[in-house]
Amino acid sequence: MPAPGEPLSETWVGRAIEHGCSLAWLTGTYDPESDLLYWTTGNPCPDYNGDERKGDNLYSSSVLALKPETGKLQWYYQYTPHDLHDWDAVQVPVLIDAQFQGRPRKLLAQGNRNGFFYVLDRINGQLLLAKPFVQKLTWATGIGPDGRPQVAPGSEPTTEGVKVCPAVSGATNWMSTAYNPANRLFYLMAMEKCEIYTKSSAWWQPGQSFYGGGNREIPGEPAKNS
């Protein structure tokens, strides 16, 4: 992510740019044929309060395609612009060579914590598919032709609290995924769960978590794993 005044700092309008998180905390994956390293990134901070980080908050909650010799960015795709629900994108992407819509493609597939399953062209970053893989998904009505989520009204955390699905633990998380080329199926651990999201004005302190809010479970609505 940028420092104040650097290119893309305009996607971090407010004080949070000084402590924006967005860390990568799981491994990426490498494609020797294209010589590209794919790495996914964490969510922005404060997690639940975006008042001091207006904009898309690049390159949080994204996948980056990098040249390993130089670190030069080749392309990126941001799964959750201006993430307000702690849905980091570090679920490990899977590289697949397969027919897609009638032609051979170099694909990158990921089941994202935000509840959508994504398929990208791993050479140029083009979004090819984005569909929900859980039923309890209320924060967005879909992914638009521009690749951006169509955010549902009333899904932003409030001081009183608002019910949003999926829960903060995500529709999936760090659990390993797999692809079987024989039956062309993608396997992942999924969770159906909603929670109440709140935001607060709590600010960054050294050595403390920087959430800017919180989440709580909904009585009588247990999680269902699949």
C-alpha positions in Angstrom: 0.0 0.0 0.0 1.2 3.6 -0.6 2.7 6.0 1.9 1.1 9.5 2.1 1.8 11.4 -1.1 2.8 8.4 -3.1 0.8 7.2 -6.2 -2.5 5.6 -5.2 -2.5 7.4 -1.9 -5.7 9.0 -3.3 -7.4 5.6 -2.7 -6.7 6.1 1.1 -8.3 9.5 1.9 -7.9 10.1 5.6 -5.7 9.3 8.6 -5.8 5.5 8.2 -3.2 5.5 5.5 -0.6 5.7 8.3 -1.7 2.3 9.7 -3.6 0.6 6.8 -2.6 -3.0 7.4 -3.3 -5.0 4.1 -0.6 -7.5 4.9 0.0 -10.7 3.0 0.0 -13.6 5.6 -0.4 -16.7 3.5 1.7 -18.1 0.7 1.4 -17.1 -2.9 1.8 -19.3 -5.9 4.2 -19.2 -8.9 3.6 -20.0 -12.6 6.9 -20.9 -14.2 5.5 -20.7 -17.8 4.5 -17.1 -17.5 7.1 -16.3 -14.9 4.5 -14.6 -12.7 4.2 -14.7 -8.9 0.6 -14.4 -7.6 0.2 -13.1 -4.1 -3.0 -12.2 -2.2 -3.3 -9.4 0.3 -5.1 -8.7 3.6 -7.9 -6.3 4.5 -7.4 -2.6 5.3 -7.5 -1.1 8.8 -9.4 -0.1 10.7 -11.4 -3.1 9.7 -15.0 -2.0 10.2 -14.8 1.8 10.0 -13.9 3.3 6.6 -14.5 7.0 7.6 -10.8 7.7 7.6 -9.8 5.6 4.6 -12.2 6.7 1.9 -11.6 5.2 -1.5 -10.8 1.7 -2.8 -7.8 1.3 -0.4 -5.4 -0.2 -3.0 -3.9 -2.8 -2.9 -5.8 -4.3 0.0 -8.1 -7.4 -0.4 -6.6 -8.1 -3.8 -4.5 -10.5 -5.8 -1.3 -9.2 -7.4 0.6 -10.6 -10.3 4.3 -9.8 -9.9 7.6 -10.4 -11.7 9.6 -12.3 -9.2 13.0 -10.9 -10.3 11.9 -7.2 -9.8 8.6 -7.2 -7.9 7.1 -5.2 -10.8 3.3 -5.3 -10.8 1.9 -6.8 -14.0 -1.8 -6.7 -13.0 -4.0 -6.7 -10.0 -7.6 -7.5 -9.2 -9.3 -6.1 -6.1 -11.9 -8.5 -4.8 -13.4 -6.2 -2.1 -12.7 -2.5 -2.7 -13.0 -0.5 0.5 -13.5 -3.6 2.5 -15.5 -3.0 5.7 -16.0 -6.5 7.0 -12.5 -7.9 7.5 -12.6 -10.1 4.4 -9.0 -10.4 3.5 -8.2 -12.0 0.2 -5.3 -14.3 1.3 -7.1 -17.5 0.5 -4.5 -19.3 -1.6 -5.2 -19.0 -5.4 -5.2 -22.2 -7.6 -3.7 -22.1 -11.1 -5.6 -24.1 -13.6 -5.0 -24.9 -17.3 -8.4 -25.8 -18.8 -11.0 -25.1 -21.4 -13.2 -22.1 -20.4 -16.1 -21.0 -22.5 -14.9 -23.0 -25.5 -11.2 -22.1 -25.5 -8.1 -23.1 -23.6 -7.2 -20.6 -20.9 -4.6 -20.0 -18.2 -6.8 -19.5 -15.2 -6.5 -18.4 -11.6 -9.4 -19.6 -9.3 -10.2 -18.5 -5.7 -13.0 -19.0 -3.3 -12.9 -15.7 -1.5 -13.8 -14.9 2.1 -16.4 -12.4 0.9 -18.5 -15.3 -0.4 -17.8 -15.1 -4.2 -15.9 -17.7 -6.3 -13.7 -16.0 -8.8 -12.0 -17.1 -12.0 -9.5 -14.8 -13.6 -7.3 -15.0 -16.7 -3.9 -15.3 -14.9 -1.9 -13.8 -17.8 -3.8 -10.5 -18.0 -6.0 -10.4 -14.9 -9.3 -10.4 -16.8 -12.3 -11.3 -14.7 -14.0 -14.3 -16.3 -16.4 -15.5 -13.6 -17.7 -14.3 -10.2 -20.5 -16.2 -8.5 -21.6 -16.8 -4.9 -20.7 -20.2 -3.4 -22.8 -19.7 -0.3 -26.4 -18.9 0.1 -26.0 -16.5 3.0 -24.5 -13.5 1.1 -26.2 -10.2 1.7 -23.4 -7.5 1.4 -23.5 -7.5 -2.4 -26.1 -8.4 -5.0 -23.5 -9.5 -7.5 -20.3 -8.6 -9.3 -20.9 -6.1 -12.1 -19.5 -6.1 -15.7 -16.7 -3.8 -14.5 -15.6 -6.4 -12.0 -16.7 -4.4 -9.0 -19.1 -5.7 -6.3 -22.6 -4.3 -6.4 -22.8 -3.4 -2.8 -26.2 -3.7 -1.2 -27.6 -0.7 0.7 -27.5 -1.0 4.5 -24.5 -3.4 4.6 -22.0 -1.0 6.1 -21.3 -1.4 9.8 -23.0 1.1 12.1 -22.5 2.1 15.7 -25.8 0.3 16.6 -24.9 -2.8 14.5 -26.1 -4.3 11.3 -26.6 -7.9 10.2 -24.5 -8.9 7.3 -23.6 -12.2 5.6 -21.1 -13.8 5.5 -19.7 -13.5 9.1 -16.3 -12.0 9.8 -14.7 -15.5 9.7 -15.7 -15.5 6.0 -17.6 -17.8 3.7 -14.2 -19.5 3.7 -10.8 -18.7 5.1 -7.3 -20.1 5.3 -8.3 -23.7 4.8 -6.6 -25.4 1.8 -8.4 -25.7 -1.5 -8.0 -28.1 -4.4 -8.9 -28.6 -8.0 -9.4 -32.0 -9.7 -8.8 -31.8 -13.5 -10.4 -35.2 -14.0 -13.9 -34.1 -13.0 -13.2 -30.3 -13.3 -14.4 -29.6 -9.7 -13.0 -27.1 -7.3 -13.1 -28.1 -3.6 -13.1 -25.7 -0.6 -14.4 -25.5 2.9 -17.5 -23.2 3.1 -19.4 -21.7 6.0 -23.0 -20.3 6.0 -23.1 -17.7 8.8 -24.1 -14.1 9.4 -23.1 -11.7 12.2 -23.8 -8.3 13.5 -21.1 -5.8 12.5 -20.5 -2.5 14.4 -18.1 0.4 13.9 -16.6 2.7 16.5 -14.3 5.7 16.6 -11.5 3.8 18.4 -8.2 4.8 17.0 -4.8 3.2 16.5 -2.6 2.6 19.5 0.9 1.0 19.5 0.7 -2.7 20.1 -3.1 -2.9 20.0 -5.5 -4.3 17.4 -6.9 -1.6 15.1 -10.4 -2.8 14.3 -12.5 0.4 14.6 -15.5 -1.7 15.6 -16.4 -5.3 16.1 -18.7 -8.2 15.4 -21.0 -10.4 17.4 -22.9 -13.6 16.8 -26.6 -13.8 16.3 -28.5 -15.9 18.8 -30.3 -18.8 17.3 -28.4 -18.7 14.0 -25.5 -21.2 14.3 -23.0 -21.6 11.5 -23.3 -24.4 9.0 -20.2 -25.8 7.4 -20.0 -27.6 4.1 
